[in-house]
Amino acid sequence: MIPKKRHSTNSLSDPLFLEKSSCSRLLLVSANRFREPYPVYPLGISYLHAAVARRLPHFEVRICDMNLTNNNGLETMLNDFMPQYVGISLRNVDDVNFFARNGFIGEYRELVETIRRKSDAVVIVGGAGFSVFPKLLYELLNPDFGIFGEGENSLCDLLECLENRISPGDIEGLVRNVDGKTIINPRTNYVENSDVIFDDQLLDFYGRESGMLNIQTKRGCPYRCIYCTYPLIEGRCVRTMNAEKIVDTLSFFYQRHQTDYVFFTDSVFNIAAEFNAQLCEAIIRSGIKIKWGAYFTPHNLDSEMLKLYRRAGLAHIEFGTESLSDTQLKNYGKHFTVADIIEKSEMCVREGIYYAHFLILGGYGETDQTVAETFRNSRLLKNTVFFPYVGMRIYPKTKLREIAVAEGKISEDDSLAEPTFYVSDRFNPDALKSLAADTGKAWIFPDEPESEIVRMLRTKKNKKGPLWEYLRKS
C-alpha cells in the first residue's frame, strides 16, 4: 500500500517506482462537477489521453468524469480497472461568483481520499485550477505528484520515469515533496500541436446537455490584464494548433456525433491573425456546415477578418470587455478603448453575428462615476447582452494581488484558497441592478434566473450554442 504521506521522491527504492509491466493502467479523472452556465467537456484529459497513447502505447487509459458519476461510481471503476496511476484534473477551485462564493477544494480532497482508500495507485494532480495554486493544492490534497501548466509532455515524462525507476526530479512543471519540502520545477518550454482523443460517451453527454462541444485552436495569452490567470496556466507565448487537425476534429464531431456547434476555448481567439485566416479557409474548404463561437477581445479585429470568420461559421462572440469606461479599462490593464468596443459591436451587428459583453463592476479603481459611465455607454450598443460580475477574484501571482496587499484588503500571507474578491470601496454595489434596468438593455447578473430560460431552450427546443441571444432586449 502506498504511504499516505511522502517525505521524499528521489529514492529509487521509494514504492512510487512501480515495477514496469507489459500493460500499465492509467485512470484519468476529471474532477469538475460545476455545470453553470452549462457542463463543459473535459478537454484537458482528452489532450493527456492522446499524449499518453502516442508516447506510451503500452498504457491502457480510461476516463472517469465526475460530471457523469459520483464517488461510489469512482470506487467501482477503481476496483474494476485497478490502475497503477490516477491522474486528476482540477478545472477550477470555485465558481468565481461574488454572490455565491462556492468553493470546490473540499470535494477535491474527498475525491483524493476516496482514491487513496480504494487504490494503491500513484496519484498525480494537475489542471488549470491546480496550476493557479500548485503549492497550496499539493499540500492540501496530498497527491504523490502535481503538474502545473501544460500536462502532456510532463505527464508522459513522469510516467516514463516511474515505469523505468528513474528519478523524475528535472521534469518541467513537476510538483513533489522532497524531504518534507514542496518543490516546484519551473516551466520554460511549451507544448505545440497537441493531438486529442475524444471519448464517445462523453461527447454524446456534453453534446446533449450543453448543445455544443469544444476544442482549442491556440494556447497562451500575450496580454497583461491585472487579474488574469491565463498567463500562469498557459504562459504568454502564443502557440497555434494544426489547422487541418482541427478541421478533422470538427468533421468528426459533425459526422460521428451530429454536432453542428462548437466553442473554441482559447483564452482569446482573435490573436495570431494569420493562423486564424488559415483555419477559417480550411473550414470553408471542408464544406462542414458547423457553427462556432469563441472568446474575443475588442482589439485586433477588422471588418475583413470578421467577414472571413462569419463565412467559416462564426455565430457568437463573447467579448471580454470588462468595462465601458476608458478609465476603468486602463485600470484593468486593457489594451482597447470604449471607442473600440463600440466599433466592434457595430461590426457584429452589420455581419449578423450574435455578441455579448462580459463586464467586471467594482474592480480596482471603480467609482460611482465610472460605473455610471459604463451604464451610459451600454445604451450605445445594439442587440447585445451584458453579463456583469461584481468584484474581481484575486489570484496568486497577479498584479491585482499586489494591489490588494498594498491596500490592505488582504494580508501578504493570504493563501486565497477561499473565494476572495477585490471590491472597490468607492462605488455603491446596491445600485447596480436599478442602474442596469434603467438602460433598457439585457443585463444578466450571476444571481438571476435567466439561465432557466436557456436550459429550457436547450432541453425542450433542442437549440444549439450558448443561447444567450434569446435574452436580448434591443
Disulfide bonds with the S-S distance in Angstrom:
none
